[in-house]
């Protein structure tokens, strides 16, 4: 008879322990996290400098930081994970107020969103520092509103009930207005300038601020693709006191393709403030009117010259532009069938609407065809800045035709025959009348 040996209780216990350990290794336990404490801790700072000058519009960039921590948490297998953490500031909104600062807030309330612990986000407000803002240090109140997780109560093994608190917070942002001048353009008086010309513009500038600008320099710049280009772009002012007016004069030129309208220029002032800092005012745009392009018209009758003859002709040139011209001189280009040994004439100064008189001696060839011709002429002149210009080509009409009465008659047989018939008729009438008189 065969006997089967049963395992001892000690072996069974060892096997069960090993199986339990193996099961623990192979099948990990699912654990959740529960935070017992923590809350958002919000602070605000300015990104960059907090110093601004009067009369400027600037973007004020703020950094909102959350330094909140979750100080105690529990990790346990029967805990359901929470979607939010107590240190997260949710649905933050920010509204910047003026307080007692001399500024205008142009931006409305800003929605920022959620900021978790140890995270920061930026927000930008558009502000304008008032023109008459006194120098000094101010506070800009920033009102913040957000919610955070106050309690998360687990119900059973698969659901959580959340409770949130709302918090309103006001943070004062340090804001400093620097000592500065404020620029105002009182008057702009330009010369009469036309397309392709040059001239001066006189500008009256006033310091409407509270500070004195030392070593002040007025600067003028081309605005975008404006056809007005500064020739002399800087004028030294010196001491620019509050309430004082500085008259500055700039030299400018205008491109030839400019139309009849106003074009912009930008003017600003560079200076040192009372703290010795180099500052520059915000640019001010001014308009400069541009007149009609310089032009001329012929107002004299069309001269007539006979073939093979020489004649002095009078040509009258009218200034049809909007600007005055100085030391104007005209040159006539004589081409076949004409020649000239006297092709230049001095017109003098021509203001808008003035007429200049020129005399030329020209000769036509013997074989010149009788018809109307057009000779080219051009006028060289100086503008208000003593800069030389040459006009576009001006056509001078001239007619070649017989001017001697006998030559005209000889060249026209029909007219000549009529004259002969007329003379004979008159002779016959007189003779017949005399005969009748003698008979009676």
Protein Blocks (a to p, Z undefined) as FASTA:
>chain_A
ZZdddddfklmmmmmmmmmmmmmmmmccddddddfbdcdddddddehjfbdcehiacddd
dddddfbdcfbdcddfkbccdfbdfklcghiacdddfkjaccddfbdcddebjadehiac
dddddddddfklccddddddddddddddfbdcdehjlbccdddddddddddddddddddd
ddddfbdcdddddehiacddddddddfbfbdcehiacddddehjafbdcfblcdcebjad
ehiacdddddddddfkbccdddddddddddddfkopacdddddddddddddddddddfbd
cddddehiacddddddddfbfbdcehiacddddddfbdcfblbccebjadehiacddddd
ddddfklccdddddddddddddfkopacdddddddddddddfbfklmmmmmmklmmmmmm
mmmmmmmmmmmmmmmmmmZZ
